[in-house]
Amino acid sequence: MTEQVERWARIESHVDDLFLSSAELAERLAFIAKRLRVRDASRRQFTAIFENAVDSIIIINREGIIRQVNRATVRVFGYSPEEMTGQNVSMLMPRSYARNHDRYISNYLRTGKRKVMGIGREVEGRRKNGDVFPMELALSEFRSQGALYFAGIVRDISERRKLEHEILRTSEHERRRVGQDLHDGLGQMLTGISLIAGNLTKRLAKEGHEMTEDLSEVTELVREADRMSRNIARGLVPVELDGEGLSAAIEGLCSNALKFFSVSCTFAEEGHPQVRDGSAASNLYRIAQECISNAVKHGRATRIDVCLAQREKDVVLTVQDNGIGFPDELSKDRGMGVDIMGYRARVINARLSIDRAQEGGTIITCVLSSPTV
């Protein structure tokens, strides 16, 4: 009721400027009342959608100050609306993001380049209790009464990350099981067959049997199949990756690159990098494997340098090549290698970056923070 009184008071204060007579005001009054009802209905509709949205919605001004939040934001971040309204939105980010947030906005306002605006991306948020969690963020801009605002839609993907991590862990476990079965089952059987065939070949040779040469060829084929099965098993289960085994496994990758691809592939270790989590170690190994493969197949590199380093609490994997370099924009028909590397990095909470080297080629860096905790 008070709001309606104030509204009519504002209309009355400007009536002399809008209408020449009370009769003209009476004619227009019905139209004004209708427009006000439509505006109130739109506002109520917006409020209903805004407050009942499943995802968190945060509205900030051009200075990064929070102007409005919905109920989902309270549930996701743990702050009350009063605690958030009027504060810089960086309060909802971990320090690594918060330090750069205001700079992102100012750069966008100055240059108009849309690095994040209108594009969904995965970032990290920080709850009131200090917990850092993964989330999807979509940003858009709009104007209201001449002022510029930004709307951020946030989706907490913590449960999805847990599920993805479990799927990847299960997949890696199955990979190891298949590799072990190949090595201990099929491999052992082929070894036995080759020994039996070899003995038969020797006996037939002593007897001067005409089938000796054929059986000798069969024996060699079985041995080759045995070697192939063991190579496949070794690829599925390279080594025990826990602890310092990761360095040995990646060094083996480099040796195989030299053997199979005829490229110079060196490995260096800095400090004593250790990854206690077997799943994290396995994913780092697969990322290194994909980097080397891409450098040869797509980058046409002749030299690849791989480094695994311990830097304070971080384990850093770096793969640099002298190939043609990474394209600025990935083609739509590209393979899934880069996407899978990014996926593997995300599920172990690592940071993956792909950059052009100044001297040519590509540098891929994967940083795994606090892997021993």
Contacts in CASP RR format, 6 or more apart in sequence:
PFRMAT RR
TARGET T0000
AUTHOR 0000-0000-0000
METHOD contacts of the structure
MODEL  1
MTEQVERWARIESHVDDLFLSSAELAERLAFIAKRLRVRDASRRQFTAIF
ENAVDSIIIINREGIIRQVNRATVRVFGYSPEEMTGQNVSMLMPRSYARN
HDRYISNYLRTGKRKVMGIGREVEGRRKNGDVFPMELALSEFRSQGALYF
AGIVRDISERRKLEHEILRTSEHERRRVGQDLHDGLGQMLTGISLIAGNL
TKRLAKEGHEMTEDLSEVTELVREADRMSRNIARGLVPVELDGEGLSAAI
EGLCSNALKFFSVSCTFAEEGHPQVRDGSAASNLYRIAQECISNAVKHGR
ATRIDVCLAQREKDVVLTVQDNGIGFPDELSKDRGMGVDIMGYRARVINA
RLSIDRAQEGGTIITCVLSSPTV
7 36 0 8 1.000
11 32 0 8 1.000
15 25 0 8 1.000
18 25 0 8 1.000
19 25 0 8 1.000
19 28 0 8 1.000
50 57 0 8 1.000
50 68 0 8 1.000
50 70 0 8 1.000
51 70 0 8 1.000
51 71 0 8 1.000
52 70 0 8 1.000
52 71 0 8 1.000
53 70 0 8 1.000
53 72 0 8 1.000
53 153 0 8 1.000
54 72 0 8 1.000
55 72 0 8 1.000
55 153 0 8 1.000
55 154 0 8 1.000
55 155 0 8 1.000
56 69 0 8 1.000
56 70 0 8 1.000
56 72 0 8 1.000
56 73 0 8 1.000
56 75 0 8 1.000
56 76 0 8 1.000
56 77 0 8 1.000
56 153 0 8 1.000
56 154 0 8 1.000
56 155 0 8 1.000
56 156 0 8 1.000
57 69 0 8 1.000
57 70 0 8 1.000
57 72 0 8 1.000
57 73 0 8 1.000
57 151 0 8 1.000
57 152 0 8 1.000
57 153 0 8 1.000
57 154 0 8 1.000
58 66 0 8 1.000
58 68 0 8 1.000
58 69 0 8 1.000
58 73 0 8 1.000
58 84 0 8 1.000
58 89 0 8 1.000
58 92 0 8 1.000
58 151 0 8 1.000
58 152 0 8 1.000
58 154 0 8 1.000
59 66 0 8 1.000
59 67 0 8 1.000
59 68 0 8 1.000
59 69 0 8 1.000
59 149 0 8 1.000
59 150 0 8 1.000
59 151 0 8 1.000
59 152 0 8 1.000
60 66 0 8 1.000
60 67 0 8 1.000
60 89 0 8 1.000
60 149 0 8 1.000
60 150 0 8 1.000
60 152 0 8 1.000
61 67 0 8 1.000
61 147 0 8 1.000
61 148 0 8 1.000
61 149 0 8 1.000
61 150 0 8 1.000
62 105 0 8 1.000
62 109 0 8 1.000
62 147 0 8 1.000
62 148 0 8 1.000
62 149 0 8 1.000
62 150 0 8 1.000
63 88 0 8 1.000
63 105 0 8 1.000
64 88 0 8 1.000
64 89 0 8 1.000
64 90 0 8 1.000
64 101 0 8 1.000
64 102 0 8 1.000
64 105 0 8 1.000
64 150 0 8 1.000
65 86 0 8 1.000
65 87 0 8 1.000
65 88 0 8 1.000
65 89 0 8 1.000
66 84 0 8 1.000
66 85 0 8 1.000
66 86 0 8 1.000
66 87 0 8 1.000
66 88 0 8 1.000
66 89 0 8 1.000
67 85 0 8 1.000
67 86 0 8 1.000
67 149 0 8 1.000
68 85 0 8 1.000
69 81 0 8 1.000
69 84 0 8 1.000
69 85 0 8 1.000
73 79 0 8 1.000
73 81 0 8 1.000
73 84 0 8 1.000
73 154 0 8 1.000
74 80 0 8 1.000
74 81 0 8 1.000
76 127 0 8 1.000
76 135 0 8 1.000
76 154 0 8 1.000
76 156 0 8 1.000
77 84 0 8 1.000
77 92 0 8 1.000
77 125 0 8 1.000
77 126 0 8 1.000
77 127 0 8 1.000
77 128 0 8 1.000
78 127 0 8 1.000
78 128 0 8 1.000
78 129 0 8 1.000
79 91 0 8 1.000
79 92 0 8 1.000
79 128 0 8 1.000
83 128 0 8 1.000
84 91 0 8 1.000
84 92 0 8 1.000
88 101 0 8 1.000
88 102 0 8 1.000
89 101 0 8 1.000
90 97 0 8 1.000
90 98 0 8 1.000
90 101 0 8 1.000
90 102 0 8 1.000
91 98 0 8 1.000
91 126 0 8 1.000
92 125 0 8 1.000
92 126 0 8 1.000
93 101 0 8 1.000
93 123 0 8 1.000
93 124 0 8 1.000
93 125 0 8 1.000
93 126 0 8 1.000
94 124 0 8 1.000
94 125 0 8 1.000
94 126 0 8 1.000
94 132 0 8 1.000
96 124 0 8 1.000
97 123 0 8 1.000
97 124 0 8 1.000
97 125 0 8 1.000
104 115 0 8 1.000
104 116 0 8 1.000
105 150 0 8 1.000
107 113 0 8 1.000
107 115 0 8 1.000
108 114 0 8 1.000
108 115 0 8 1.000
108 116 0 8 1.000
108 117 0 8 1.000
116 137 0 8 1.000
116 139 0 8 1.000
117 139 0 8 1.000
117 140 0 8 1.000
117 141 0 8 1.000
117 150 0 8 1.000
118 138 0 8 1.000
118 139 0 8 1.000
118 140 0 8 1.000
119 138 0 8 1.000
119 139 0 8 1.000
120 136 0 8 1.000
120 137 0 8 1.000
120 138 0 8 1.000
120 139 0 8 1.000
121 136 0 8 1.000
121 137 0 8 1.000
122 134 0 8 1.000
122 135 0 8 1.000
122 136 0 8 1.000
122 137 0 8 1.000
122 157 0 8 1.000
122 346 0 8 1.000
123 134 0 8 1.000
123 135 0 8 1.000
123 137 0 8 1.000
124 132 0 8 1.000
124 133 0 8 1.000
124 134 0 8 1.000
124 135 0 8 1.000
125 132 0 8 1.000
125 133 0 8 1.000
125 134 0 8 1.000
125 135 0 8 1.000
126 132 0 8 1.000
126 133 0 8 1.000
127 133 0 8 1.000
133 156 0 8 1.000
133 158 0 8 1.000
134 156 0 8 1.000
134 157 0 8 1.000
134 158 0 8 1.000
134 161 0 8 1.000
134 346 0 8 1.000
135 154 0 8 1.000
135 155 0 8 1.000
135 156 0 8 1.000
135 157 0 8 1.000
136 154 0 8 1.000
136 155 0 8 1.000
136 157 0 8 1.000
137 152 0 8 1.000
137 153 0 8 1.000
137 154 0 8 1.000
138 152 0 8 1.000
138 153 0 8 1.000
139 150 0 8 1.000
139 151 0 8 1.000
139 152 0 8 1.000
139 153 0 8 1.000
140 150 0 8 1.000
140 151 0 8 1.000
140 152 0 8 1.000
141 148 0 8 1.000
141 149 0 8 1.000
141 150 0 8 1.000
141 151 0 8 1.000
142 148 0 8 1.000
142 149 0 8 1.000
142 151 0 8 1.000
143 149 0 8 1.000
161 346 0 8 1.000
161 347 0 8 1.000
164 343 0 8 1.000
164 346 0 8 1.000
164 347 0 8 1.000
165 279 0 8 1.000
165 347 0 8 1.000
165 348 0 8 1.000
168 279 0 8 1.000
168 283 0 8 1.000
168 344 0 8 1.000
168 347 0 8 1.000
169 279 0 8 1.000
172 279 0 8 1.000
172 282 0 8 1.000
172 283 0 8 1.000
175 236 0 8 1.000
175 237 0 8 1.000
176 236 0 8 1.000
176 237 0 8 1.000
178 236 0 8 1.000
179 232 0 8 1.000
179 233 0 8 1.000
179 235 0 8 1.000
179 236 0 8 1.000
179 237 0 8 1.000
180 233 0 8 1.000
180 237 0 8 1.000
182 229 0 8 1.000
182 230 0 8 1.000
182 232 0 8 1.000
182 233 0 8 1.000
182 236 0 8 1.000
183 229 0 8 1.000
183 230 0 8 1.000
183 233 0 8 1.000
183 234 0 8 1.000
183 237 0 8 1.000
186 229 0 8 1.000
187 226 0 8 1.000
187 229 0 8 1.000
187 230 0 8 1.000
187 233 0 8 1.000
190 222 0 8 1.000
190 223 0 8 1.000
190 225 0 8 1.000
190 226 0 8 1.000
190 229 0 8 1.000
191 226 0 8 1.000
193 222 0 8 1.000
194 219 0 8 1.000
194 222 0 8 1.000
194 223 0 8 1.000
194 226 0 8 1.000
197 215 0 8 1.000
197 218 0 8 1.000
197 219 0 8 1.000
197 222 0 8 1.000
198 215 0 8 1.000
198 216 0 8 1.000
198 219 0 8 1.000
200 215 0 8 1.000
201 212 0 8 1.000
201 215 0 8 1.000
201 216 0 8 1.000
201 219 0 8 1.000
204 211 0 8 1.000
204 212 0 8 1.000
204 215 0 8 1.000
205 212 0 8 1.000
205 216 0 8 1.000
238 249 0 8 1.000
238 252 0 8 1.000
238 253 0 8 1.000
238 285 0 8 1.000
239 245 0 8 1.000
239 248 0 8 1.000
239 249 0 8 1.000
241 249 0 8 1.000
241 275 0 8 1.000
241 278 0 8 1.000
241 281 0 8 1.000
241 282 0 8 1.000
241 285 0 8 1.000
242 275 0 8 1.000
242 276 0 8 1.000
242 277 0 8 1.000
242 278 0 8 1.000
242 281 0 8 1.000
243 274 0 8 1.000
243 275 0 8 1.000
243 276 0 8 1.000
243 281 0 8 1.000
244 272 0 8 1.000
244 273 0 8 1.000
244 274 0 8 1.000
245 281 0 8 1.000
246 273 0 8 1.000
246 274 0 8 1.000
246 275 0 8 1.000
246 281 0 8 1.000
246 284 0 8 1.000
246 285 0 8 1.000
246 308 0 8 1.000
247 267 0 8 1.000
247 269 0 8 1.000
247 273 0 8 1.000
247 308 0 8 1.000
249 285 0 8 1.000
250 267 0 8 1.000
250 285 0 8 1.000
250 288 0 8 1.000
250 306 0 8 1.000
250 308 0 8 1.000
250 317 0 8 1.000
251 267 0 8 1.000
252 267 0 8 1.000
253 265 0 8 1.000
253 267 0 8 1.000
253 285 0 8 1.000
253 288 0 8 1.000
253 289 0 8 1.000
253 292 0 8 1.000
253 306 0 8 1.000
254 265 0 8 1.000
254 266 0 8 1.000
254 267 0 8 1.000
254 292 0 8 1.000
254 304 0 8 1.000
254 306 0 8 1.000
255 265 0 8 1.000
257 263 0 8 1.000
257 265 0 8 1.000
257 292 0 8 1.000
257 296 0 8 1.000
257 304 0 8 1.000
258 264 0 8 1.000
258 265 0 8 1.000
261 296 0 8 1.000
263 295 0 8 1.000
263 296 0 8 1.000
263 301 0 8 1.000
263 302 0 8 1.000
263 303 0 8 1.000
263 304 0 8 1.000
264 302 0 8 1.000
264 303 0 8 1.000
264 304 0 8 1.000
265 292 0 8 1.000
265 303 0 8 1.000
265 304 0 8 1.000
265 305 0 8 1.000
265 306 0 8 1.000
266 304 0 8 1.000
266 305 0 8 1.000
266 306 0 8 1.000
267 306 0 8 1.000
267 307 0 8 1.000
267 308 0 8 1.000
268 305 0 8 1.000
268 306 0 8 1.000
268 307 0 8 1.000
268 308 0 8 1.000
269 307 0 8 1.000
269 308 0 8 1.000
269 309 0 8 1.000
270 307 0 8 1.000
270 308 0 8 1.000
270 309 0 8 1.000
270 310 0 8 1.000
270 311 0 8 1.000
271 309 0 8 1.000
271 310 0 8 1.000
272 310 0 8 1.000
273 308 0 8 1.000
273 309 0 8 1.000
273 310 0 8 1.000
273 315 0 8 1.000
274 310 0 8 1.000
274 315 0 8 1.000
274 371 0 8 1.000
274 372 0 8 1.000
275 281 0 8 1.000
275 284 0 8 1.000
275 315 0 8 1.000
275 368 0 8 1.000
275 371 0 8 1.000
275 372 0 8 1.000
276 371 0 8 1.000
276 372 0 8 1.000
277 348 0 8 1.000
277 371 0 8 1.000
279 348 0 8 1.000
280 348 0 8 1.000
280 350 0 8 1.000
280 368 0 8 1.000
280 371 0 8 1.000
283 344 0 8 1.000
283 345 0 8 1.000
283 347 0 8 1.000
283 348 0 8 1.000
283 350 0 8 1.000
284 315 0 8 1.000
284 317 0 8 1.000
284 348 0 8 1.000
284 350 0 8 1.000
284 366 0 8 1.000
284 368 0 8 1.000
286 344 0 8 1.000
287 317 0 8 1.000
287 341 0 8 1.000
287 344 0 8 1.000
287 345 0 8 1.000
287 352 0 8 1.000
287 364 0 8 1.000
287 366 0 8 1.000
288 306 0 8 1.000
288 317 0 8 1.000
288 319 0 8 1.000
290 337 0 8 1.000
290 340 0 8 1.000
290 341 0 8 1.000
291 306 0 8 1.000
291 319 0 8 1.000
291 341 0 8 1.000
291 364 0 8 1.000
292 304 0 8 1.000
292 306 0 8 1.000
292 319 0 8 1.000
294 337 0 8 1.000
294 338 0 8 1.000
295 301 0 8 1.000
295 304 0 8 1.000
295 319 0 8 1.000
295 321 0 8 1.000
295 323 0 8 1.000
295 362 0 8 1.000
296 304 0 8 1.000
299 321 0 8 1.000
299 323 0 8 1.000
299 324 0 8 1.000
299 325 0 8 1.000
299 361 0 8 1.000
299 362 0 8 1.000
300 323 0 8 1.000
300 324 0 8 1.000
301 321 0 8 1.000
301 322 0 8 1.000
301 323 0 8 1.000
301 361 0 8 1.000
302 322 0 8 1.000
302 323 0 8 1.000
303 321 0 8 1.000
303 322 0 8 1.000
304 319 0 8 1.000
304 320 0 8 1.000
304 321 0 8 1.000
304 322 0 8 1.000
305 318 0 8 1.000
305 319 0 8 1.000
305 320 0 8 1.000
305 321 0 8 1.000
306 317 0 8 1.000
306 318 0 8 1.000
306 319 0 8 1.000
307 316 0 8 1.000
307 317 0 8 1.000
307 318 0 8 1.000
307 319 0 8 1.000
308 315 0 8 1.000
308 316 0 8 1.000
308 317 0 8 1.000
309 315 0 8 1.000
309 316 0 8 1.000
309 318 0 8 1.000
310 316 0 8 1.000
313 369 0 8 1.000
313 370 0 8 1.000
313 372 0 8 1.000
314 367 0 8 1.000
314 368 0 8 1.000
314 369 0 8 1.000
314 370 0 8 1.000
314 371 0 8 1.000
315 367 0 8 1.000
315 368 0 8 1.000
315 371 0 8 1.000
316 365 0 8 1.000
316 366 0 8 1.000
316 367 0 8 1.000
316 368 0 8 1.000
317 365 0 8 1.000
317 366 0 8 1.000
317 367 0 8 1.000
317 368 0 8 1.000
318 363 0 8 1.000
318 364 0 8 1.000
318 365 0 8 1.000
318 366 0 8 1.000
319 363 0 8 1.000
319 364 0 8 1.000
320 357 0 8 1.000
320 361 0 8 1.000
320 362 0 8 1.000
320 363 0 8 1.000
320 364 0 8 1.000
321 361 0 8 1.000
321 362 0 8 1.000
322 357 0 8 1.000
322 359 0 8 1.000
322 360 0 8 1.000
322 361 0 8 1.000
323 360 0 8 1.000
323 361 0 8 1.000
323 362 0 8 1.000
324 361 0 8 1.000
325 356 0 8 1.000
325 357 0 8 1.000
325 360 0 8 1.000
325 361 0 8 1.000
325 362 0 8 1.000
326 354 0 8 1.000
326 355 0 8 1.000
326 356 0 8 1.000
326 361 0 8 1.000
326 362 0 8 1.000
330 338 0 8 1.000
338 354 0 8 1.000
341 352 0 8 1.000
341 364 0 8 1.000
341 366 0 8 1.000
342 352 0 8 1.000
345 351 0 8 1.000
345 352 0 8 1.000
345 366 0 8 1.000
346 352 0 8 1.000
348 368 0 8 1.000
349 368 0 8 1.000
349 369 0 8 1.000
350 366 0 8 1.000
350 367 0 8 1.000
350 368 0 8 1.000
350 369 0 8 1.000
351 365 0 8 1.000
351 366 0 8 1.000
351 367 0 8 1.000
351 369 0 8 1.000
352 364 0 8 1.000
352 365 0 8 1.000
352 366 0 8 1.000
353 364 0 8 1.000
353 365 0 8 1.000
353 366 0 8 1.000
354 362 0 8 1.000
354 363 0 8 1.000
354 364 0 8 1.000
355 362 0 8 1.000
355 363 0 8 1.000
355 364 0 8 1.000
355 365 0 8 1.000
356 362 0 8 1.000
356 363 0 8 1.000
357 363 0 8 1.000
END
